[in-house]
Amino acid sequence: MTDLHAVRATLNYSEDNGQPPDYYFYEPDPSVKINPPGTDVHEMAIHDAWPLRHDIRLDKEGFELHDFDPSFKDFGDEAQVKQVFYQQVVDFVKTHTGAKRVEVFDHTIRQRLPADLKQQTEVQRPAVLLVHSDYTVKSGPQRVHDILPYDAPQLLQGRVAFYNVWKPLYQRVEELPLAMCDASTHDEGDMLRMELKYLDRTGEIYVMRHSPKHRWMFFPFMEAHHALILKTYDSATDGRCRFMGHSAFEHPDTAPDALKRESIEVRTMAFF
């Protein structure tokens, strides 16, 4: 792959210390030894991906950028988001993946609110500054069972993939852009299972350990008519990308008066 112009920025990887990193959505007992993610910080080159926009593929690098109809503006109306915008996302994912069926199961609007994860719902802080992928080999199929309990046994006999659709709300992204780790440059062992501790259950995602082989890319100054599609899980084991690490990052050249980032991320499951 041709060497591109890059910025150098810090990314928050996680230590591979033999224990799963964890995050508690409640106050654990004081005797609990917490193993937080994101403590292994590395400066990495993050390449401008615009010149490769039409060459990057979901099944290889794990993400793509496409044009997206920017006419929907009612992001403050949750009912309209679910009734109107979700259908746009379904059509977008079908078009760019060839999936026969696409189900949206949640979304997150990121704006500048308190950073305490325990107080966030569908509107959250503007960025997650942690190298992660949203599902694991276990939590992917479990999510299908959770969302589509009656259809899951049959659906899971075929291929299922999860795609996040990420786009700016109204204006271009001038701070905290999203970086993607080219999935063809990480090894299976680079994915570390992270436990999400709730009072009634334990979920899991992947975080990543550092490797100098990782190649990071981003699309500077995305506009509201752009959308990223990110693969966060794929049941196929034929060599294609199954998981793709990503993280927001602090761009070192961000102007002091840069527009505050506002974005939406919609999570979908696609069936083939």
Stockholm file with secondary structure:
# STOCKHOLM 1.0

chainA/1-272         MTDLHAVRATLNYSEDNGQPPDYYFYEPDPSVKINPPGTDVHEMAIHDAWPLRHDIRLDKEGFELHDFDPSFKDFGDEAQVKQVFYQQVVDFVKTHTGAKRVEVFDHTIRQRLPADLKQQTEVQRPAVLLVHSDYTVKSGPQRVHDILPYDAPQLLQGRVAFYNVWKPLYQRVEELPLAMCDASTHDEGDMLRMELKYLDRTGEIYVMRHSPKHRWMFFPFMEAHHALILKTYDSATDGRCRFMGHSAFEHPDTAPDALKRESIEVRTMAFF
#=GR chainA/1-272 SS CCCCCEEEEEEEECCCSSSCCEEESSCCCTTCCCCCSCCEEEEEEEEECGGGTTTCCTTTTSEEEEECCCCCCCTTCHHHIIIIIHHHHHHHHHHHHCCSEEEEEEEEEECSCCCCGGGCSSEECSCCCSCEESCCTTHHHHHHHHHCTTTHHHHTTSCEEEEEEEEESSSCCCSSCEEEECGGGSCGGGEEEEEEECSSCEEEEEEECCCTTCCEEECTTCCTTEEEEEEEEECCCSSSCCCCCEEECCCTTCCTTCCCCCEEEEEEEEEC
#=GC SS_cons         CCCCCEEEEEEEECCCSSSCCEEESSCCCTTCCCCCSCCEEEEEEEEECGGGTTTCCTTTTSEEEEECCCCCCCTTCHHHIIIIIHHHHHHHHHHHHCCSEEEEEEEEEECSCCCCGGGCSSEECSCCCSCEESCCTTHHHHHHHHHCTTTHHHHTTSCEEEEEEEEESSSCCCSSCEEEECGGGSCGGGEEEEEEECSSCEEEEEEECCCTTCCEEECTTCCTTEEEEEEEEECCCSSSCCCCCEEECCCTTCCTTCCCCCEEEEEEEEEC
//
